[in-house]
Amino acid sequence: MCAGLIVALLSLPAHAQQTSGQQLSNRTVIGGNVKQHADAVLAVMSYTTVPDVTTSSLSINNGTSGNPGFGQSQLGGGFTISKSFPLYVEGTLAYSRYDPTFVATDGAQQRALPTRWNTFSSTVGIGWDFRITDELVFRPILNGTIGRVSSDLKLGQSVVNHVTDSNLQFLENGSLDAYGYGGSLVLDYEHYRANYEIDAELRATDIYLRSFGSSSEAVQGSAMAQQVSLWTRWRAPTGWHALDRPIRYVLELAYSHYFGDSAGVLGFNDLTSLGVGLELDSSKYPIVITRTRALVRYVFGHNVHGVSFGFAVSF
């Protein structure tokens, strides 16, 4: 497998149903306590721990306000060093923004708090290719994740200043760090011919995420990321040429199903992605990049749909 790098450049908003929370008590937060939302944020982070085109660029609108309640982008890639030394290495960098709304009250007044939690995470993986046939590889991978969740809420001069709940102290410019460990099992199929190329990858991933630092002792979280995904791609010449090589058209189909704490946290348990694009071959020239691909993807699932533009290169 050649080295690959994938980045989502643009996403158009998807739409999802949102559910409102329940009222708790005075001098606290309406809509659920922060510990539950810390778990939810780590569950959201689980979507970024695996290279996955269905969630590489995703934005979900809040059904009430129309503003993004969740959005994420991911940059990632992986490669096998060589057939003679089949060590596989992968890595991702991801950013997500989660906007749950809290309501603080001192018993007399209430104020909505758009908390704006930002999540940064990085996942690395090391595996080994066990070749079943010339075209089929079994690849176990060990994965590790590190990330940070931070809040950029500015409480300001309001009734919130009278609320001393430690959860709200975390919300005001609070943060927590998280780590994760686990692994993946991958079946990788590569069928290459002169007039077409087929790639397919079936992957099962299980990663446990847990917080290890927080600006408030009251806020700790954990989540289990469990995912099964299928990714397929067809490439064939268009009949056009550039750089003394054929320009290929690319068709892509991907499906991801989420288990554990990832399931349902954003209102869906699975996502499907349909992609179409073009690929430019620069392998004839002495440059590092051998192929460049641009794809438009339509992503959909239960109560969610959207469009994104993806860009990838191979080395």
N, C-alpha and C positions, 0 to 999 in steps of 0.2 A: 504493500500500500504506500502510495506517495504521501508526503506530508501535505497537510491541508490546513487552511485558515479560513474561517467563516466569520463574517461580521454582518449584522443587520444594520442597514443605513437609515431606514425610514419605516415607521409603522403608522397605519391609520387606525383610529380608535375602533375597538370592538365594543360590543354592547352586551351587558349581562344584567340579570335581575339582582337586586340587592334586598336584603332583609333587615328590618330595623331591630334594635336591641330592646331589652326590657329595662324598666326603671329599677334602680337598686336602692339607694337611700340618700339622705341629705349629706352634704359635705363629702361627697364622693363623686363617682362618675356614673352617668346613665349610659347604658349601652354595653355593659360588660366590664369586668375588672381588667386591669392592665396585664396581670399575669396571663390571663386567657389570650389577650391580644399578643403578648410576647411569644406564646406558643404558636399563635397564628402567623406571626411574622417569620418565625423560623420555618414553619410549614411552607410559607411563600418562598423563602430562601431555597427550599428543597427543589423548586422548579429550575433553579439556576445551577444545580450541582452536576448536571449531566449534559454533555453536548447533545442538543436536541433542537432540530429546526422548527418544531411546532411551537416552542416557547422562546426561541432566540430573540424575537422581537414581538412583544405582546402588550396591548394596552386595553384596559377594561374601564368603561365609564361608570360612574356612580349613577344609578337609575334615577335619583332624585334631582341632583344638581347638574348632571351632564359632565362634570369635571372628572378627570381620571381618578378612579379609586385605586387602581393598580396599574403599573406599567413596568416593563423590564426590557433590557437589551443584553445580549451575550456575545462575547468574542471568544472563539475557541478553535481548537484543532488537535490533530493527533497523527502519528506516523509510526511505522515499523522501520527500524534501522536498516535491515536487509534480510533476505531469505536465509543467508548463512548465519546471521546473528539476529533472530527474530524478536528482539526486545521492542515492546510497544510503549510509547510515551504519549500522553495526552494532557491537555490543560485548558481551563476556561477562566475567563474574567467576566464578571457579571455585575450589573447594577439594577436594582429594582426600587420602586417607590410605592409605598403602601399608605393610603390615606383614610384610615378609619376615623370616624367622627365621634368624639366624646362630648358629653354635656356635664359641666360642673355646676354645682349649686351649693349655696350656704343656707338654704331653707327659705330664703326670701327672693333671690334672683337666680336666674339660670343663664348660662352662656355656652354656646356650641364651641367646641375646640377641634379644629381641623389639625390633627396631630402631625401629619407629614413625616412618616418614618422612612428613612433612606437606608437601603441595604446594599453593601458591597461585599462580594464574595469571590473566592478563587478556589478552584478545585484542580488537583493534579491526580494523575493516574499512571501506574506502571504495570504493564502486563507482559505476557509472553505468548507468542503465536505457536499453536500446535496445529500443524498442517494435516488435515484429513485427506484432502485431494489437492491437485494442483490449483484448484479454484476455490476451495472451501477451507476456512481456518476457524479453529476454536480458540478463543482468547479470554482467559481469566485476567481480571484487572483488580489491583488494589487501589482504592481511592481515599484521598484525604482532602478535607475542606477547611478553610479558615474564612471567617467573615465578621462583619461588624454591622450592627443595627444602631442608627442614631436618629434622634428626634430634633427637628429644627423649630419646634413650637415656641413662639414668643408669647408669654402669658400677658405681659403688659399690665397697665393699671385697670383693674376690673375686680369684680366679685371674686375672681379666681385667686387673687392675692390673699384672700382670707381663708382659702382652703389649704389645709396643712397636710392633707393625705400624702403619704410617701409616694404613692403611685403617680400623683401629679408632679411631684418633684422630679421624678424620672422623665416625665413627658417634656418638661422644660429643659431642652438641650441635653437630655439624657442619652445614654448609649449603653449597649452591651455587646460583648464579643462572643463569638460562637466558633466551635470547632466541630468537625465531623469526621467519621471514619466508616469504612465499609468496603464494598467491592461490587464488581460487575462481571457478568458472564456474557460473552458476545460470540455469535456466529456470523462470520464475515464471508460473503460470497462475491467473487469478482470473475465475470465472464466477458472477456474482451475478444472481439473479432475485428476484422478490417473495416467492415461496414456498419458496425454497431457495438456498443459497450453496455453491459448491465452490471450494476452494483446493488447489493442488498445486504442489510445488516439487521439482525435480530438481537436485541439487548435487554437484559434484566439487571436492574440496579437496586441495591439496598444500602443506604447510608444513614447512620444515626447522627443527628445534630443536637448539640447541647451548648447552652451559654456557659461562659466561665468568667465573665466580668460584667459589672453593671454599676451605674452611678446610684442605684437604689437597691438595697438588699431585698426589697420586697419584689423586685422584678427579676425573675429567672425563667428560662424557657427551655423546652426540648421538643424535638420532632423527629419522626421517622420518615425518611424519604424512600419510597418503594415505587418503582416504575418499570413497566415493560414497554418497549418501543420497537417499531418496525420501520425501517427507512429503505426506500428503493429509488433507483435512478436509472433512466435510459438516456443514452447519448448516441446520436447518429449524425452524419454529415448533412448539411443543408443543400449542398451543391455550390455554395459560395466559397471563396477562398480569400485568405488574408495572411500576411506574413509567411507566404509559401506553404500554408497548411490549410486544411479544410476548416470552415466554421461549422461547428456542431450546434444542433438544437438539443435542448435538455428538457426532459420531462421527469418530474419528481413526485413521489407519493410517500407520505410519512404518517404514522399513527402512533400515539402514545396513550397508554392507560396508566392511571395513577392509583396507588394503593396507600395504606397507612394514613399518616397525617396529611399527606399531599392531596388525598382524595376529598373533593368537595370543598376545600378551603376557599376556592375562588368561584364556587358554584357549579363546577363540572368535574367529571371523573376521567374524561378522555378528550383528546384533541386530534383532529385530522388536518393535514396540510397537503394542498395540491399546488405544485409549482411548475412554471414553464419559463424557459429562458434560453440564452445563447452562451456558447463557450468559444473563446479565442485561444488558439494553440500557438504558443511562441517557442516550442521546444527546439526548433531548428537553430535558434540563435543562442549565443553563449550568455544567457542571463539566468538568474536564480529562479524566476517564476516561469513555469512551463505551461500552465493553463490558467485562464482567467474566466470566471463565470459570473453572470448576472441573472438573477431570477426574480420573478414576481410570484408571491405565494398567497393563496387564499386559505385562511385558517378558520376552522369552525368546530364547534362542539355544542353541548347542551347549554342553551341560553347565551352563547357567545359566538361571534364571528368577526372577521377583520381581514385586512390586506397588509402585506409587508413587502419590502424590497430587500433582497439579500445579495451580498457580494462575497465571492470566495476566490481563493487562488490555491494552486497546487505547486509544489516545489519538486 
